[in-house]
Amino acid sequence: MIAATNTYAILRSALADCQAQLPRVREGIQIEREPELMDHAACYAGREMAVDCTCRLVAKARAIVDALDSLSRGEYGHCQQCQLPISEARLAALPWAVRCKECEELGDRQGL
């Protein structure tokens, strides 16, 4: 299993990165009145992209915090669905993964 101190550092770094990106992304959500219809449409599209990006960053930050919590409880690296260990390769690629590859694929097929 990946060393806990290394995993902790990786997760803390990823969380800090999310927290640093959020203020910049949220700036795109500001509502401004544009006099031209095309300008309004462009601003609306930009806001929608910023909202989507913000939602993804917040979800990622929550997953990282959950991974840090599971690490502190000694439960890190086990699938929340089947309770089997998540492969080291998957955790190296996605340290905040909560499901093993098989359960993740099953969830994707089922739309979960």
Secondary structure as UniProt FT lines:
FT   HELIX           4..26
FT   HELIX           27..29
FT   HELIX           37..73
FT   TURN            76..77
FT   TURN            80..82
FT   HELIX           88..93
FT   TURN            95..96
FT   HELIX           101..110
//
